[in-house]
């Protein structure tokens, strides 16, 4: 506020982390400008219909009546309103009508999540055409700008050290700043790996471990297998997340959880699993429609445990009691990830923390580790990947509502998930990693070491407790390993040992298959199929220890005796 009124700029860009209070800042500026009679009207541009309503409600509490139902073609708004709220898509449809309104009054334009104006050429041109005559323009964004070639209207760019133009913010308040000021919650990321098996369009059966180095296509297929509602991975992770939510609710009784899904079919299936796990039907939000906004508002004011949403609860939607999240979508762009995590960081009371469960996919783990980084919008860099650009939220929702089978088949071919198994991998917190050595079976004491962390802890207390639990378990394991073996006539082998043994054998087999692939250039699925044909038995994901050992011995024999050209 001080920076803004000291400089009195026509254009002002504020980059602030989700949960930092951008809405309060913008409406405070609007109220002050109205009081000084430097402006007469306010126009708010938001990414989605739901956010229009949310802005209007917040503005009403600030004493600024806003019409969220205004349509560009209707001309004047009712005299009861001091402003209107529209979407970027609505601006793109009829920018001239909004330009006339902007010229008629001394107008402040608030551009919420301004990066959306660079998503589509028509949106950017529409925003520039509609609001070029505005007396003041206040641009806000809470997530890192993507690197693309579309300049964003009313944003200043200056050459960086490499000569490439970058956006210049008038004020920046990052997640690290907000965390230090206790404005946002610290986030504990719970990463889960596991064994995956699937069949490709060519009939190849592929087995791989989620989180191990794979090609981009294989990583995407492994992730999709993990998120398959018919497998074991996602039910295991949802169960773990519900246990975590129960622990948090011991200290924060109204804490809620959110599962962010890829499509409607998965959302419905996950909701059934959560009902079976928690004993309570979750709120399911499938699209950005009028009824969905009410569902979100009702959930926000209730003490219900879970909400399951298809993408739309990812940007700007304010549900402060959300404390546990499950990132169960195939979208893996840094912008969407930052928006999704932003739903859980809004602080209400000192000591609250957030827990986000996610697949052990290298890209997602990287985003989690870089959460505190601040990025600028970079122009002129060559786009090398279609995933390098962020699609507008409305387009994502439309795609989700239409179903994603067609696009998936184009990208990956016919796909069949055959089986999945989850293992607790590690915790990422405050730039450090915590976990237990070896395989950690879901439901084990080792997993509960981290799921059972108290729901109210200061960041330094959280860090100390994570390190202590890791150290204590390491000591316990070392003591168990040093203890004398039990008599042979009294075997007492826990079930966890079987899971660990099978996982180690599968990992060894997959490593040998990978080595044979590099030697022969044969696809992984072809190699697995050849081993099954020669050794017999089921697919590797469900094969027993004897079958796996036989295949390991066979492929080692191939390596010793077969010659490759």
PAVONU-733700 format. One line per 8 residues: number of its first residue (from 0); their letters; for each residue x, y, z of C-alpha. Coordinates in Angstrom, 2 decimals. Last residue first. Layout:
<atoms>
NUM) A) X:Y:Z ~ ...
</atoms>
This chain:
<atoms>
564) XXXXXXXX) 24.89:-56.99:-33.11 ~ 24.11:-58.66:-29.83 ~ 25.67:-61.86:-28.50 ~ 23.92:-64.12:-26.07 ~ 25.76:-66.12:-23.41 ~ 26.50:-63.94:-20.40 ~ 23.74:-61.34:-20.81 ~ 21.22:-64.05:-21.64
556) XXXXXXXX) 22.22:-65.96:-18.51 ~ 21.63:-62.81:-16.48 ~ 18.21:-62.54:-18.14 ~ 17.42:-66.11:-17.08 ~ 18.64:-65.76:-13.48 ~ 16.50:-62.65:-13.00 ~ 13.54:-64.41:-14.62 ~ 13.87:-67.37:-12.24
548) XXXXXXXX) 14.23:-65.04:-9.26 ~ 10.98:-63.28:-10.24 ~ 9.10:-66.55:-10.56 ~ 10.35:-67.75:-7.17 ~ 9.46:-64.44:-5.49 ~ 5.89:-64.38:-6.74 ~ 4.55:-62.61:-9.81 ~ 1.88:-59.92:-9.50
540) XXXXXXXX) 3.71:-56.88:-10.92 ~ 6.01:-59.15:-12.95 ~ 3.13:-60.51:-15.04 ~ 2.15:-64.11:-14.39 ~ 4.26:-67.32:-14.60 ~ 6.29:-68.96:-17.32 ~ 10.07:-68.85:-17.61 ~ 10.60:-68.66:-21.37
532) XXXXXXXX) 7.37:-66.95:-22.34 ~ 7.45:-64.70:-19.28 ~ 11.03:-63.69:-20.06 ~ 10.12:-62.93:-23.68 ~ 7.16:-60.81:-22.55 ~ 9.36:-58.84:-20.14 ~ 11.86:-58.19:-22.94 ~ 9.12:-57.12:-25.36
524) XXXXXXXX) 7.66:-54.80:-22.73 ~ 11.01:-53.11:-22.10 ~ 11.38:-52.33:-25.79 ~ 14.38:-53.95:-27.54 ~ 17.32:-51.59:-28.09 ~ 19.65:-54.60:-27.58 ~ 22.19:-53.35:-25.04 ~ 20.19:-50.44:-23.68
516) XXXXXXXX) 17.15:-52.70:-23.39 ~ 19.23:-55.40:-21.65 ~ 20.29:-52.83:-19.06 ~ 16.68:-51.76:-18.54 ~ 15.60:-55.38:-18.19 ~ 18.35:-55.89:-15.61 ~ 17.16:-52.86:-13.66 ~ 13.56:-54.02:-13.90
508) XXXXXXXX) 14.54:-57.42:-12.51 ~ 16.44:-55.87:-9.60 ~ 13.49:-53.59:-8.82 ~ 11.11:-56.51:-8.99 ~ 13.33:-58.54:-6.63 ~ 13.60:-55.65:-4.16 ~ 9.83:-55.10:-4.25 ~ 9.18:-58.78:-3.69
500) XXXXXXXX) 11.50:-58.88:-0.68 ~ 10.04:-55.73:0.83 ~ 6.51:-57.02:0.43 ~ 7.47:-60.34:1.95 ~ 9.26:-58.65:4.86 ~ 6.16:-56.57:5.54 ~ 4.17:-59.72:6.14 ~ 6.14:-60.40:9.29
492) XXXXXXXX) 8.42:-63.43:9.51 ~ 8.13:-65.27:12.84 ~ 9.65:-68.70:12.28 ~ 9.87:-70.83:15.39 ~ 11.60:-74.04:14.33 ~ 14.45:-72.07:12.76 ~ 15.30:-70.39:16.02 ~ 15.25:-66.59:15.91
484) XXXXXXXX) 18.29:-64.75:14.58 ~ 20.47:-62.87:17.06 ~ 19.89:-59.07:17.27 ~ 22.21:-56.85:15.23 ~ 19.65:-56.25:12.47 ~ 16.98:-55.37:15.03 ~ 19.30:-52.86:16.70 ~ 20.10:-51.22:13.38
476) XXXXXXXX) 16.42:-51.01:12.51 ~ 15.60:-49.38:15.85 ~ 18.41:-46.84:15.45 ~ 17.25:-45.94:11.94 ~ 13.71:-45.60:13.26 ~ 14.84:-43.19:15.96 ~ 16.86:-41.10:13.49 ~ 13.97:-40.69:11.05
468) XXXXXXXX) 11.59:-39.86:13.87 ~ 14.05:-37.30:15.24 ~ 14.62:-35.64:11.84 ~ 10.89:-35.25:11.30 ~ 10.44:-33.96:14.87 ~ 13.19:-31.37:14.49 ~ 11.82:-30.05:11.20 ~ 8.27:-29.84:12.54
460) XXXXXXXX) 9.46:-28.02:15.67 ~ 11.35:-25.53:13.48 ~ 8.23:-24.98:11.36 ~ 5.96:-24.48:14.41 ~ 3.68:-27.40:15.11 ~ -0.07:-27.96:15.24 ~ -1.31:-31.08:13.40 ~ 0.91:-33.51:15.27
452) XXXXXXXX) 3.02:-35.87:13.09 ~ 1.15:-39.19:12.87 ~ 1.48:-39.60:9.11 ~ 5.27:-39.37:9.49 ~ 6.05:-42.14:11.97 ~ 2.86:-43.78:10.66 ~ 4.76:-44.81:7.53 ~ 7.42:-46.61:9.57
444) XXXXXXXX) 4.74:-48.25:11.69 ~ 3.32:-49.87:8.56 ~ 0.03:-49.10:6.85 ~ 1.66:-48.59:3.48 ~ 4.87:-50.61:3.22 ~ 8.16:-48.79:3.56 ~ 10.88:-50.26:1.35 ~ 14.47:-49.52:2.33
436) XXXXXXXX) 15.85:-46.66:4.44 ~ 13.31:-44.48:6.15 ~ 12.35:-40.94:5.23 ~ 13.18:-37.25:5.44 ~ 14.17:-34.82:2.70 ~ 15.18:-31.18:3.16 ~ 14.15:-27.93:1.40 ~ 11.78:-26.89:4.18
428) XXXXXXXX) 9.94:-30.20:4.10 ~ 9.98:-33.11:1.68 ~ 8.84:-36.41:3.14 ~ 9.90:-39.72:1.60 ~ 8.91:-42.86:-0.30 ~ 5.88:-44.58:1.20 ~ 5.13:-47.55:-1.00 ~ 2.17:-48.07:-3.30
420) XXXXXXXX) 1.36:-51.05:-5.53 ~ -0.01:-50.91:-9.04 ~ -1.60:-53.24:-11.57 ~ -2.58:-53.74:-15.16 ~ -3.22:-50.23:-16.46 ~ -4.33:-50.49:-20.06 ~ -3.49:-47.85:-22.64 ~ -4.59:-47.31:-26.20
412) XXXXXXXX) -2.18:-44.81:-27.70 ~ -0.14:-42.37:-25.66 ~ -0.76:-38.87:-26.99 ~ -3.67:-39.48:-29.33 ~ -5.17:-41.98:-26.93 ~ -4.85:-39.53:-24.06 ~ -6.51:-36.77:-26.04 ~ -9.49:-38.96:-26.84
404) XXXXXXXX) -9.82:-40.38:-23.33 ~ -9.76:-37.03:-21.55 ~ -13.41:-36.51:-20.81 ~ -15.56:-33.60:-21.98 ~ -15.71:-32.24:-18.43 ~ -11.94:-32.39:-18.10 ~ -11.39:-30.60:-21.40 ~ -13.86:-27.89:-20.46
396) XXXXXXXX) -12.16:-27.52:-17.09 ~ -8.74:-27.23:-18.64 ~ -10.02:-24.69:-21.16 ~ -11.52:-22.56:-18.40 ~ -8.25:-22.73:-16.45 ~ -6.32:-21.31:-19.40 ~ -3.65:-23.63:-20.82 ~ -0.13:-23.09:-19.54
388) XXXXXXXX) 2.62:-23.36:-22.10 ~ 5.67:-25.60:-21.83 ~ 3.49:-28.70:-22.09 ~ 3.55:-28.21:-25.86 ~ 7.31:-28.64:-25.69 ~ 10.28:-26.78:-27.07 ~ 9.09:-23.18:-26.85 ~ 11.97:-20.92:-27.85
380) XXXXXXXX) 12.64:-18.18:-25.32 ~ 11.65:-14.71:-26.49 ~ 9.97:-13.46:-23.37 ~ 10.50:-14.54:-19.76 ~ 7.83:-13.93:-17.11 ~ 9.47:-13.83:-13.72 ~ 10.01:-16.59:-11.18 ~ 10.15:-16.62:-7.40
372) XXXXXXXX) 11.51:-19.77:-5.72 ~ 10.07:-20.94:-2.40 ~ 8.31:-23.95:-3.86 ~ 11.50:-25.21:-5.51 ~ 11.65:-28.53:-3.62 ~ 7.99:-29.20:-4.34 ~ 8.45:-28.37:-8.01 ~ 11.36:-30.80:-8.19
364) XXXXXXXX) 9.35:-33.55:-6.51 ~ 6.63:-32.92:-9.10 ~ 9.08:-33.21:-12.00 ~ 10.78:-36.31:-10.60 ~ 7.50:-38.20:-10.09 ~ 7.15:-39.67:-6.61 ~ 3.36:-39.28:-6.62 ~ 1.90:-36.62:-4.32
356) XXXXXXXX) 0.40:-36.18:-0.88 ~ 0.22:-32.59:0.39 ~ 0.31:-31.85:4.12 ~ -0.29:-28.30:5.36 ~ 0.78:-26.75:8.66 ~ -0.98:-24.86:11.43 ~ 1.26:-23.57:14.23 ~ -0.13:-20.05:14.41
348) XXXXXXXX) -3.72:-19.73:13.31 ~ -5.49:-19.05:10.02 ~ -2.79:-19.53:7.40 ~ -3.53:-19.97:3.69 ~ -1.10:-22.62:2.46 ~ -3.46:-25.35:1.26 ~ -5.01:-23.96:-1.94 ~ -1.62:-22.60:-3.03
340) XXXXXXXX) -0.43:-26.17:-3.53 ~ -2.77:-26.39:-6.53 ~ -1.69:-23.04:-7.97 ~ 1.99:-23.95:-7.64 ~ 1.37:-27.30:-9.31 ~ -0.60:-25.65:-12.12 ~ 2.24:-23.21:-12.81 ~ 5.01:-25.80:-12.54
332) XXXXXXXX) 3.35:-28.06:-15.12 ~ 2.60:-31.67:-14.22 ~ -1.04:-32.27:-15.06 ~ -1.62:-36.01:-14.59 ~ -3.83:-35.37:-11.57 ~ -3.98:-36.95:-8.13 ~ -2.28:-34.29:-6.00 ~ -3.80:-35.25:-2.65
324) XXXXXXXX) -4.25:-32.43:-0.16 ~ -4.45:-31.97:3.59 ~ -4.98:-28.66:5.42 ~ -7.96:-27.01:3.71 ~ -9.55:-24.77:6.34 ~ -8.88:-21.58:4.37 ~ -11.11:-22.51:1.40 ~ -10.44:-19.63:-1.02
316) XXXXXXXX) -10.45:-20.42:-4.70 ~ -7.70:-18.33:-6.28 ~ -6.41:-21.07:-8.54 ~ -6.67:-24.81:-8.28 ~ -10.18:-25.77:-7.28 ~ -11.18:-26.20:-10.95 ~ -8.99:-29.25:-11.60 ~ -11.68:-31.88:-11.21
308) XXXXXXXX) -12.53:-31.73:-7.52 ~ -12.90:-34.10:-4.57 ~ -13.75:-32.48:-1.22 ~ -13.11:-34.23:2.08 ~ -13.74:-34.03:5.82 ~ -16.88:-31.96:6.26 ~ -16.59:-29.23:8.93 ~ -18.75:-26.70:7.09
300) XXXXXXXX) -18.17:-23.11:5.90 ~ -15.72:-23.99:3.13 ~ -17.78:-26.99:2.05 ~ -20.86:-24.80:1.58 ~ -18.86:-22.28:-0.47 ~ -17.36:-25.02:-2.63 ~ -20.75:-26.62:-3.23 ~ -22.26:-23.20:-4.01
292) XXXXXXXX) -19.59:-22.53:-6.62 ~ -20.20:-25.98:-8.11 ~ -23.91:-25.34:-8.53 ~ -23.24:-22.31:-10.68 ~ -20.86:-24.20:-12.95 ~ -17.08:-24.67:-13.05 ~ -17.15:-28.45:-13.22 ~ -16.99:-31.71:-11.27
284) XXXXXXXX) -17.05:-30.76:-7.60 ~ -17.61:-33.82:-5.38 ~ -18.18:-33.28:-1.64 ~ -16.97:-36.36:0.21 ~ -19.27:-39.07:1.60 ~ -18.22:-40.00:5.15 ~ -17.10:-43.39:6.49 ~ -13.46:-42.35:6.09
276) XXXXXXXX) -12.07:-45.23:4.04 ~ -15.23:-46.41:2.28 ~ -16.31:-42.83:1.58 ~ -12.80:-42.01:0.37 ~ -12.87:-44.93:-2.06 ~ -16.26:-43.89:-3.43 ~ -15.01:-40.31:-3.88 ~ -11.93:-41.60:-5.71
268) XXXXXXXX) -14.18:-43.37:-8.21 ~ -16.30:-40.26:-8.79 ~ -13.22:-38.10:-9.27 ~ -11.61:-40.64:-11.60 ~ -14.61:-40.59:-13.92 ~ -14.81:-36.80:-13.79 ~ -11.26:-36.18:-14.93 ~ -7.73:-35.31:-13.80
260) XXXXXXXX) -8.26:-35.12:-10.05 ~ -7.39:-32.72:-7.20 ~ -8.22:-34.36:-3.85 ~ -8.95:-31.84:-1.08 ~ -8.90:-32.31:2.69 ~ -10.48:-30.38:5.53 ~ -9.49:-29.19:8.98 ~ -12.52:-28.36:11.17
252) XXXXXXXX) -11.20:-29.93:14.39 ~ -7.65:-28.51:14.19 ~ -5.67:-30.38:16.89 ~ -7.21:-33.86:16.60 ~ -8.24:-32.81:13.08 ~ -4.59:-33.00:11.98 ~ -4.34:-36.65:13.02 ~ -7.58:-37.52:11.23
244) XXXXXXXX) -6.33:-35.70:8.12 ~ -3.14:-37.77:8.17 ~ -5.16:-40.97:8.38 ~ -7.28:-39.73:5.46 ~ -4.12:-39.06:3.46 ~ -2.86:-42.59:4.14 ~ -6.17:-44.05:2.94 ~ -6.07:-41.88:-0.18
236) XXXXXXXX) -2.50:-43.07:-0.81 ~ -3.44:-46.74:-0.49 ~ -6.55:-46.30:-2.66 ~ -4.38:-44.54:-5.29 ~ -1.72:-47.24:-5.47 ~ -3.84:-50.41:-5.41 ~ -5.20:-50.28:-8.96 ~ -8.77:-49.91:-10.17
228) XXXXXXXX) -8.82:-46.13:-9.57 ~ -5.91:-45.67:-12.03 ~ -3.76:-42.87:-10.61 ~ -0.66:-45.07:-10.31 ~ -1.10:-46.32:-13.88 ~ -1.32:-42.75:-15.13 ~ 1.90:-41.92:-13.33 ~ 3.65:-44.94:-14.86
220) XXXXXXXX) 2.40:-43.92:-18.30 ~ 3.65:-40.35:-17.90 ~ 7.02:-41.59:-16.63 ~ 7.24:-44.01:-19.55 ~ 6.58:-41.21:-22.04 ~ 9.16:-38.86:-20.47 ~ 11.80:-41.59:-20.33 ~ 12.43:-43.21:-16.97
212) XXXXXXXX) 14.62:-42.57:-13.93 ~ 12.93:-44.23:-10.92 ~ 10.06:-42.37:-9.28 ~ 7.33:-44.88:-9.99 ~ 8.92:-48.29:-10.37 ~ 8.52:-49.95:-13.73 ~ 6.81:-52.88:-15.40 ~ 5.89:-52.75:-19.06
204) XXXXXXXX) 3.73:-55.19:-20.97 ~ 3.90:-54.61:-24.71 ~ 0.65:-55.15:-26.55 ~ 1.39:-52.53:-29.20 ~ -1.22:-50.25:-27.63 ~ 0.71:-50.40:-24.35 ~ 0.13:-52.68:-21.37 ~ 0.72:-51.56:-17.79
196) XXXXXXXX) 2.62:-52.44:-14.63 ~ 3.53:-50.17:-11.73 ~ 5.58:-50.77:-8.56 ~ 5.60:-48.07:-5.92 ~ 6.44:-44.46:-5.03 ~ 4.70:-42.14:-2.56 ~ 5.76:-38.60:-1.63 ~ 4.37:-36.81:1.43
188) XXXXXXXX) 5.03:-33.07:0.99 ~ 4.99:-31.04:4.24 ~ 3.94:-27.46:3.56 ~ 4.61:-24.52:5.90 ~ 1.53:-22.37:6.41 ~ 1.17:-18.81:5.15 ~ 1.26:-15.36:6.78 ~ 3.77:-16.45:9.40
180) XXXXXXXX) 6.07:-13.53:8.43 ~ 8.87:-15.96:7.55 ~ 6.38:-18.04:5.58 ~ 5.16:-14.96:3.71 ~ 8.71:-14.04:2.70 ~ 9.52:-17.61:1.63 ~ 6.25:-17.79:-0.34 ~ 7.12:-14.65:-2.25
172) XXXXXXXX) 6.11:-11.00:-1.86 ~ 7.10:-9.00:-4.93 ~ 6.21:-5.36:-5.58 ~ 6.47:-3.27:-8.75 ~ 7.12:-6.41:-10.77 ~ 9.37:-6.33:-13.84 ~ 8.72:-9.01:-16.44 ~ 11.75:-10.35:-18.25
164) XXXXXXXX) 13.31:-9.48:-21.60 ~ 16.28:-11.67:-22.65 ~ 19.62:-9.84:-22.64 ~ 21.34:-12.56:-20.64 ~ 21.59:-10.37:-17.54 ~ 17.92:-9.53:-17.87 ~ 16.36:-7.13:-20.37 ~ 13.31:-5.21:-19.08
156) XXXXXXXX) 9.59:-5.91:-19.43 ~ 6.69:-3.86:-18.03 ~ 3.27:-5.51:-17.79 ~ 0.24:-3.59:-19.16 ~ -0.69:-6.45:-21.52 ~ 1.17:-9.75:-21.14 ~ 3.75:-10.52:-23.80 ~ 3.25:-13.89:-25.53
148) XXXXXXXX) 6.52:-15.76:-26.16 ~ 6.46:-18.24:-23.32 ~ 8.19:-18.93:-20.01 ~ 5.46:-19.31:-17.41 ~ 4.88:-16.68:-14.75 ~ 5.21:-18.06:-11.24 ~ 1.99:-18.01:-9.22 ~ 0.10:-15.42:-7.19
140) XXXXXXXX) -0.54:-12.79:-9.81 ~ -2.02:-9.31:-9.57 ~ -2.30:-6.38:-11.97 ~ -3.67:-3.00:-10.85 ~ -4.66:-0.68:-13.69 ~ -5.54:2.99:-13.15 ~ -7.29:5.65:-15.30 ~ -8.38:3.02:-17.82
132) XXXXXXXX) -8.23:3.98:-21.54 ~ -6.19:0.84:-22.50 ~ -8.72:-1.35:-20.71 ~ -10.85:-2.93:-23.41 ~ -8.32:-3.04:-26.25 ~ -5.46:-4.37:-24.11 ~ -7.66:-6.97:-22.43 ~ -9.07:-8.09:-25.78
124) XXXXXXXX) -5.64:-8.35:-27.38 ~ -4.41:-10.50:-24.51 ~ -7.50:-12.70:-24.56 ~ -7.48:-13.06:-28.35 ~ -3.81:-14.12:-28.32 ~ -4.40:-16.79:-25.72 ~ -2.55:-17.47:-22.49 ~ -0.98:-14.04:-22.09
116) XXXXXXXX) -3.98:-12.41:-20.42 ~ -4.10:-15.41:-18.09 ~ -0.80:-14.23:-16.57 ~ -2.77:-11.40:-14.96 ~ -3.97:-13.62:-12.12 ~ -6.51:-10.92:-11.13 ~ -6.52:-7.83:-13.33 ~ -8.03:-5.03:-11.22
108) XXXXXXXX) -9.14:-2.16:-13.48 ~ -9.63:1.23:-11.82 ~ -11.95:3.39:-13.89 ~ -12.62:7.10:-14.33 ~ -15.91:6.56:-16.07 ~ -17.23:6.65:-19.66 ~ -13.96:5.51:-21.23 ~ -13.96:2.21:-19.30
100) XXXXXXXX) -17.61:1.61:-20.21 ~ -16.87:2.15:-23.90 ~ -13.82:-0.13:-23.62 ~ -15.99:-2.83:-22.02 ~ -18.29:-2.83:-25.05 ~ -15.28:-2.89:-27.38 ~ -13.75:-5.91:-25.65 ~ -16.63:-8.23:-26.57
92) XXXXXXXX) -15.68:-11.94:-26.59 ~ -12.14:-11.48:-25.25 ~ -13.42:-9.65:-22.17 ~ -15.76:-12.54:-21.43 ~ -12.89:-15.02:-21.70 ~ -10.85:-12.92:-19.29 ~ -13.77:-13.12:-16.87 ~ -15.94:-10.22:-15.65
84) XXXXXXXX) -16.60:-8.44:-12.34 ~ -18.42:-5.09:-12.27 ~ -18.20:-1.82:-10.38 ~ -19.72:0.75:-8.08 ~ -23.08:-1.03:-8.10 ~ -26.49:0.22:-6.95 ~ -26.85:2.22:-10.16 ~ -27.46:-1.03:-12.07
76) XXXXXXXX) -24.90:-1.79:-14.78 ~ -24.97:-0.04:-18.12 ~ -24.42:-1.74:-21.46 ~ -25.85:-5.26:-21.58 ~ -23.38:-6.57:-24.16 ~ -20.46:-7.02:-21.81 ~ -22.48:-9.13:-19.41 ~ -22.58:-8.21:-15.72
68) XXXXXXXX) -23.40:-11.09:-13.36 ~ -20.62:-10.35:-10.84 ~ -21.99:-6.85:-10.06 ~ -19.70:-5.24:-7.45 ~ -20.73:-3.24:-4.36 ~ -17.63:-1.74:-2.71 ~ -17.99:-1.62:1.09 ~ -15.07:-3.94:1.84
60) XXXXXXXX) -17.45:-6.80:2.70 ~ -19.10:-6.23:-0.69 ~ -15.68:-6.40:-2.36 ~ -15.06:-9.83:-0.81 ~ -18.43:-11.12:-2.07 ~ -17.86:-9.69:-5.54 ~ -14.36:-11.19:-5.70 ~ -15.69:-14.65:-4.77
52) XXXXXXXX) -18.47:-14.38:-7.35 ~ -15.99:-13.48:-10.09 ~ -13.74:-16.27:-8.81 ~ -16.46:-18.83:-9.47 ~ -16.93:-17.61:-13.03 ~ -13.24:-18.11:-13.76 ~ -10.00:-16.26:-14.59 ~ -10.86:-12.89:-12.99
44) XXXXXXXX) -11.19:-9.33:-14.33 ~ -12.41:-6.72:-11.82 ~ -13.72:-3.36:-13.04 ~ -13.95:-0.54:-10.49 ~ -15.73:2.77:-10.98 ~ -15.35:6.44:-10.07 ~ -11.59:6.84:-9.65 ~ -9.36:9.55:-8.17
36) XXXXXXXX) -12.28:10.48:-5.95 ~ -10.02:10.28:-2.88 ~ -12.51:7.88:-1.27 ~ -12.70:5.87:-4.50 ~ -8.91:5.65:-4.63 ~ -8.83:4.50:-1.00 ~ -11.50:1.86:-1.54 ~ -9.78:0.55:-4.66
28) XXXXXXXX) -6.40:0.33:-2.93 ~ -7.99:-1.57:-0.04 ~ -9.73:-3.83:-2.58 ~ -6.41:-4.67:-4.22 ~ -4.60:-5.35:-0.94 ~ -7.41:-7.50:0.47 ~ -7.52:-9.55:-2.73 ~ -3.74:-9.96:-2.79
20) XXXXXXXX) -3.70:-11.26:0.80 ~ -0.69:-13.58:1.07 ~ -2.68:-16.80:0.59 ~ -1.22:-17.56:-2.80 ~ 2.23:-15.95:-3.11 ~ 2.49:-12.34:-4.21 ~ 3.46:-10.64:-7.46 ~ 2.03:-7.10:-7.51
12) XXXXXXXX) 2.12:-5.27:-10.86 ~ 1.16:-1.56:-10.88 ~ 0.08:0.49:-13.89 ~ -1.05:4.14:-13.67 ~ 1.39:4.67:-10.85 ~ 0.75:6.76:-7.70 ~ 4.39:6.32:-6.55 ~ 4.03:6.79:-2.79
4) XXXXX) 0.47:5.47:-2.94 ~ 1.53:2.12:-4.39 ~ 4.67:1.60:-2.34 ~ 2.81:2.38:0.89 ~ 0.00:0.00:0.00
</atoms>
